[in-house]
């Protein structure tokens, strides 16, 4: 007869917490081989094997519910299950890599500042998260080669552009109570357009091309750090900036503004 181990002894030998062993018991995954009249749990050598199986399947990424289903079967047809699990792990790996990428960008941006406007930060993370979707959306409105060029910038250049965008967006929000024609506002709008120019090579042509399209609102795709009132204020500020540059955008009826 094999040796009996109290739950404390079994916990130490397997480096598994007592709380986890209780949880496995509740799920019916690993029940103690013997429970005394006083309710004390005891495990035997065969329970080590069961626990090893649980840990091996957990290592492969299977949930406890999936593991329980495995244990209820006499034989395991693993080809489909392992292939499915591998695909799940690949997707999780990509997600983790994207999260790390987002954290690296965020850390780079906030390294020189202790605080950041929440809406600006959320917009930045949304842009990183929806990068592929935004890229494909843009291809429906502007030259595909230009889109590929925008999204193939070296990482250090991309980080610097994002940092400048955060700084400008933050400053614009601070000035939102000023008249949109105020020189301080117009300077920031000019700096924002310079970012567009860095990305596209021709900021005015880019804005004109976008304005010529019947672009529907894609709220789910493009998060804005500005409120509805700030958006209107920004639009007026941009319109003033462009008019001073001699650029007149189309009206809704397709005619040029005078």
Buried (B, 14 or more C-beta within 10 A) or exposed (E): EEEBBBBEEBBEEBEBEEEBBEEBBEBEBBBBBEEEEEEEBBBBEEBBEBBEBBEEBEEBEBEBEBBBEBBEEEEEEEEEBEEEBEEEEEEEEEEEEBEEBBEEBBEBBBEEEEEBBEBBBBBBBBBBBBBEEBBEBBBEEBEEEBBEEBBEBEEEEBBBBBBBBBBBBBBBBEBBEEEBEBEEBBEBBEBBBEBBBBBBEEBBBBBBBBEEEEEEEEEEEBBBBBEEEBEEBBEBBBBBBBEEEEBBBEEEEEEEEE
